Amino acid sequence: MLGERMCLPGALHPTVSQVAYRHIHIQNGHASAHKPQVVSPGITTPVTRLVKACIVCARHNPGKVVKTPQKVTPKLLYPFQRLQMDFIQLPKSGT
């Protein structure tokens, strides 16, 4: 016991990670949403293998999103050299 949480032996990592991972898919939740009640150093490797091999995760998790580089705009030489307009749809007026 570590505080109020149990410490899981390394031999049980594969079994426990599979059971817990299936439970997360059944509950339609995320692993980070569940508060861990078990402390288990070294369980990251089996869980990482499960996530990489999971078809559901591959289909629904975007992974790393590549950000596009920001456009470099030239420095303005005088006021109002560049204007920006936002086109919005206004509600119909009462007249």
Secondary structure, DSSP 8 states (H G I E B T S, - for coil): -BTTBEE--GGGHHHHHHHHHHHHHHTT--GGGS---EE-TTTHHHHHHHHHH-HHHHHH---S------------SSTTSS-------------
